[in-house]
Amino acid sequence: MRLCPPFFVEHRELNSRLMLAACVCSLGGLIFGYDLGALSAANQSLRQHFGLSSASLGLTVSLSLWGTICGALLAGRIVDRVGRRNVIGGCALFYALACGMLAQSLLTSWILVLGLRFLTGITIGGFTVGCPLYLAELAPNALRGRFVSLFQFQVATGVALGFGVGSLSAHLFSTHLFWRWCFGGGAVFSCSLLFLLRFMPEEPRWLAAKGEWQRAGANAELLGLSYADWHPDDGKHDAPQSPATLAERLFSPKYARPILLATSVALFNQLSGANVLLFYLLDVLSSAGVDHLSSHTCTVVISCLNIGTTLLGMLYVDKVGRKPLLVWGAAGMSVCLFALGLSIPHHFASVWYLLLLIGYNTFFAFSQGTVIWVYLSELFPFAVRGAGQGYGTSVLWVATAVLIGVFPIVQNGSSGRSFYFFATMMILQIAVVLLWYPETKGAGLGLTSNSKRDAE
């Protein structure tokens, strides 16, 4: 069903209201990134404070990721019912509460820390479902990659902030206590997002799908949206649909292709080793012979450079497409990973590991980091978009949780074996992307098993 005037005002250029809505929504990525950086910076402090073994540390780190899986699945079920903005706001509220409790000096129980980290994981899962959907549905097709990758840019910025707070805390506070400062800082960003969301209108597409045409038209006008600009006539899958249609099930034969694509792109994103190297970067540098304070400095340098590389990926994702970025990135990461596996046991100069990690993270941010949220947000038609985004995100986080949980044990047994595995997976991804992935650049939202784009 088409939307027509007066529900969308005419315009031909990006406007400040729309950009403000995109920037505010993408702050969920900033919180997500900060949590990743803070957890990575704090894991050695947690190990010392609670006397954790390698297995216990793996549980501590991975439990929040299992919470993220639950959060992604839950958000996928409710995001089409309550709206993207409301899901993001609820996640911001609970994340602020959890971070505030983690920062309390009275918190001395490791079990309680596990529970609160599980809660923060649930909220992160909600952010990774709601924010990319909101951004994808605001964006014009020609610029959708740039809009959605704004979420990843905020993730990269948040990681840099998390590492920055961790590095500053490492220099100012005793090692076994500064984890509180790392986690507590997240409350500042989540409270800011919660405040700013009050001024953001609900999504016109979601309201229209529910049949609330007047509110959809008013909110669209506030954002300066035009149907002709933001919803080009590219097929039935990109149009808002009736409430009856929204009751469709995700796991039906006609959605088999996007489900398989979402599964593979999410798995390969984590089989690159990106989050393993993020969470355990300090441990990897330590195993290579780099001292504690130098390791923290390296993490800040790497995360700051990632911001610039993510910006570069944002510029190219709509120019060259999703597939070329995935292929180029996988090729570069495989080389860096093989080099890390070969060199870590030999304890070379710290600058060598810094260069390899910079190279690896540059290829990741330019390719996988930029493309993952864009691709997932484009695969599913509106009727199952929330459930599809939740499914793809949960697959990503299941893979992350498993890898994060077993990495400390594997690393103790062999310091290079895991990097060889990740490098091999990147070579496999090149073949899969070239042979099977459709290019979604400039196309409408949503694939089905019999859509024309499947054959491209």
N, C-alpha and C positions, 0 to 999 in steps of 0.2 A: 504494500500500500504506500503510495507516494505522499509525502508531505508537500504542501504547496503554500504560497503566500496566503495570508499575512503572517504565517508562523515563523518565517525566516526573513530577516531583512537583507537587502542586497548589499554586497560589498565585494571588492576585488583584491584587497590586500589583507595581510594579517593585521589584526588590531590589538591594541593594548589590553583590552578586556579579555580576549581569548588567550593571549600570551600569559596574562596574570593567572588565569584559571589553570593553565598547563603547568606553570611554575609552582603554584601552591600544591596542586595534586602530586607533582613529582617529588615533593618533600618527603613523601613516604619512602622514596628511594634513598634520601639522605639518612633517614633513621635506620633503614636497612643496612646501608653501608657503614654507618657509625657503629652499629651493633657488631658487624663482622670485624671491623678494625679493633674495636674495644676488646672483643673476646680474644682475638689473636694476641693483642698486647698484654692481656691479663692472664693468659693460661699458665705462664710460669709462676706468676704471683699466686694464683690459686693452688698450684701444685705444692708450693712451699708452705702456704698458710694452713692447708688442710692435710699435708703430708700424703698427697695422692700418688698412687702407683701409675704406671703407663696406662693400664686398663681403666683405672678410675678416672684418669684425666680424659681418656677417650670417651667415657660415659658422660662426664661433665660437659664436654664440648658438644657431643653429639645429641644429648638429650634435648637441647634447645632446637636442634634441627628436626627431631621427631615431633616436637611441638609445632614447628613450621609446617610439617606435613599435615598435621591435624588442622591447623589454621587454614591452609590452602584448600583442603577438602571442604571444610565448613564454609569458608567464604565463597567457594564455587557453588555451593547449594543455595546460599542466601543472597548473593550479590545481584541476581536478576529480580529478586523480590523486594529488597529494601533499597537498592540503588548503590552505585559505586561510592558516591560521596559519603553516605551514611556508614558503609563498611570501613572506609578509611578513617572517619572520625572515631568510630568505636575502637579501632585498633590503636589509634593515637592515645586515647584515654587510658586503656589498660596497659599500654607500654609505659606510659608515664608513671602509673602506680607501681608497676613492677620494679622499674629502675629506682624509684624513690626508696622502696623497701630494701633493695640490694645495697644501697649506699649507707644504710643505717649501721652504726658501730655495734649495736646490740645484736646484729645478725651473726651468730657464731655457729649455726648448724649447717653442715654441708648438705643435709637432706633438704632443708628449706631453700638453700641456694639452688639446688636442682629443681625444686618446684617452681621457683620464680623464673629461672631460665626457661623452663618449659612454657610458662605463660608468655614470656617475651617472644618465644618461638612462634606461638599461636598468632600473635599480633603481626609478626614479620610475614607469616604466610598470608595473612589478610592483605597486607600492603602489596605483596607481589602478585595478587590477583586483581585487586581493585584499581590500583594506579595505572598499570598498562592498559586496562580496558577503558578507563576514563580518557586517557590520552589518545588511544587509537580511534575512539569514536568522536573526538573533537577535531581530529586532524583531516585535512584534505588528502586524497589519495596520493597526490604527487609529493607530499611532505610528511606522510604518515611515519616513515622510518625515522625521520628527524624528530618528530614529536615524541614518539614512544621511546626513542633512545635517550631523550632527556631524562627519563627515569634512571637509565644506567649511568648517565653523567652525574646525577645526584648520588648514586651508589658510590661511584669513584670518589666524589668529593667527601662523602661520609666516611669512607674507609680512611682517607687521608686525615680527616679530623680525629677519627678513632685512634689511629697510630700516633697522631700528634699529641693527643691527651695522654696516651700511654707513655710516650717518650718523655713528656714533661713530668708526669707522675713518677717515672722511674728515676729521674734526676732529683726529685724533691722529697720523695717519701721512701720509707723502707719497703723492700721488695715484697714482703708478705702482706702488706696492707694496701698497696696502690690499686689493686683490682677494684676496690670500692669506688674510687674516683673514676675509673674507666667506665664502669657500668652506670654510675649515677649521672654522668654527663648526658646520657641519652634522654633524660627527663626534660631537659631544656628544649631540645628540638621537637619532641613530641607535643609539649605544651604549646609551642609556637605554631605547629601545624593545626592543633585543635582550635586555637584562636582564629587563625586565618580562614579555616574552613567555614566559619560562620558567615563569611561574606561571599562564599561561592554558591552559585545557583545549582540546583539539582540538574542532572543530565537531561537535555531535551529528548534525546532518542529513547531513553528509558521511560520517561513520562509518556511519550507518544505511544510506545509499545503497550503501555497499560491503559491507553485510551484517554489519558488526561491531556487533551489537546490544548486547552487554554493555558494551562501551566507550562506545557512544553513550548508553546509559542512565545509566552512572556519570557521564559528563561533563555530561549534562543535569541530573542531580541537583545537581552542584556549582554549576551556573549558576542553579538554581531554576526550570527550564523546565517548563511544563505543555503537553501537546499541545493541550488545549482552548483555552488562552490564546494560544499562539504559532503554531499551525497549524490555524486554523479550517477546517471542512469546506466549502471553496469550489470544489471541482472537482479533477480529476485532475492538473492542471498544477502544483499546489502541494504535492503529496505526494512524499516521497522515492521514488526509483524503483530498479529492479533494476540490477545491473551491466550486463546485456545492453542495457537501454534506454539506459544512459549512453554507449553506442557510437554513438548517432545522430549524423548529420552536421548541422552548423549550416546549411550552404547547401543546404537542401532546400525544396521548394515550400511546405510547411506552415509554415515559419518566415519566409516572404517578408515578411509584414507587420511583425513586430518588427525584421527586418533593415533595412527601409526607414525605419522610425521611428528606430532607433538612428543610422542614417546622417544623417538630417536634423537630429535634435536635436544631434548632435555637431558637424555643420558650422555650424549657426546659432550655436552657442555660441561658436565662434571667429570667425565672420563679424560678430560684435558688436564685434570689435576689442579684446576684453578683454585677452588676453595680449600683443598688440602694444603696447597702452598700458602694460601692466605692465612688459614687458621694456625698452621704450624711453621710459619716462616721463621720465627725466632728459633725454634728447635732445629730446623734445617740448617740455619746459619751457625748455630752452636755446634752441631755435629760436624760442620765443615771447619771448625776451629776459630770462628769469629767471636770476639768477646762480647759481653752482655750489652754494654752501652753502645758499642759500634753496631750491634745488631739492630737496636732500636733506631739508630740514625739511618741505617739502610732501609728500614721499613718506611720511614717518613719520605725518604728520597724516592723510593719506588712508587709509593702511593700518590705522591704529587705528580710524578711523570705520567701516571695512569690517567689523570684528569685530562691532560693535554692530548693524549692518545685517544681517549674516548671522544673528545671534541672532533678529532680528525675522522674517526669512524662515523660520527653523526653527519659530517659533511658529505661522506661518500656513500652511505647506505642507500640513499635515494638516487644517486647518480650511477653507480656501477651495479647495484642490486645486492640481494642477500647472499646468493650462491657464491659469487666471486670472493666476497669477504670471508665467508666460511672456509673456502678452499685455501686462500692465501694465508689466513691465520693458522689453520691446521698444519700447513707445511712449515711455517716458521716456528711454531711451538714444538713440533716434533724434533727439529734440529736442536733447539735449546734444551729440551728434556733429555735427549741422548747425551748431550754435553754435560749436563748436571749429573746424570748417573755415572758417567765416566770419571768426573773430576772430584766429586765430594769425598770419596775415600782417601784422596791424596793430600787434602788440607793445603790447597794452594792459597795464594794471597787473597785477602777478603775482597779486593777490588775485582778479581776475576768472577767471583760468585755474584757480586753486585751487577756486573755487566751482563752476565747470563740471565739473571732474574729480571733485569730491566728489559732485555730483549724478549724474554718469554712473556712478561706482562704487557709489553707493547703489542705483540701479536695478538694476545688474548683480548685486550681492551678494544683494539681496532676491529676485531672480527667477532668472536663468540660473545664477548661482553656487550657489544652493541646490538648484535642481531637477535640474541635469544628472546628478549622480551618483545621485540618487534614481530618476529616470526610467530611466536605463540599467540599474540593478539590478533593475527591476521588469518589464522587457519579455520576458525569456527564461525559459522553463520550466527546471526543474532539470536535465533531461537535457543541455541545451546552455548552461547559464547561464554557466559559466566561459568557454567559447568565445565566447558572445555578448557578454559584458562585455569580453573582450579585443578583439573586433572593433570594438565601438562606441568604446572608448577609443583604439584605433589610428587610427580615422577622425578623431577629435578631434585627435590629435597630428600626423597628416599635415597637416591643415589649418593647425595652429599652426606647424609647421615651414616650410611654404611661405610663409605670411604673414610670419613672423619673418624669413625669408631675403630676401624682396624689399622689405620695408618701408623699410630705409635707402636703397635706390636710388630708390624712388618718392618718399620724403620729400625727397630732394635735388632731384628734378625739380619737385615741387609740394607745398608744405607743407599744403595743405588738401584735395587731391583724394582721398586715402585715407579721410578722415573722411566725406566725402560718400558714398563707396562703402559704408562700414560702416552709415551711417544708412539708406541705401536697402535694405540687406539686412535690417535690423530691421523695416522696414515690410513687406517680403515675408514675414518670419517671422510677423507678426501674422495675415496671411491664411491661411498654411499651418496654423498651430496651430488657428485657429477652424474651418477647414473639414475637417481631417483627423485631428488628434491625438485619441486616446481619453483619457479621464480615468482615471487609475489609483489615485486616492485611495481607500483602504479596501478595495481589491480584492486578490485573491490574486496571487501571483507568476507571471508568465508569460502571454504572448499567443501565439496561433497564428492563422493566416490565416482559420480558420473559427470562432474563439471568439466568444461572444456579445458580449464587450466591444468587439470590433472595430466593431460596428455602432453603438455608442453615441456 
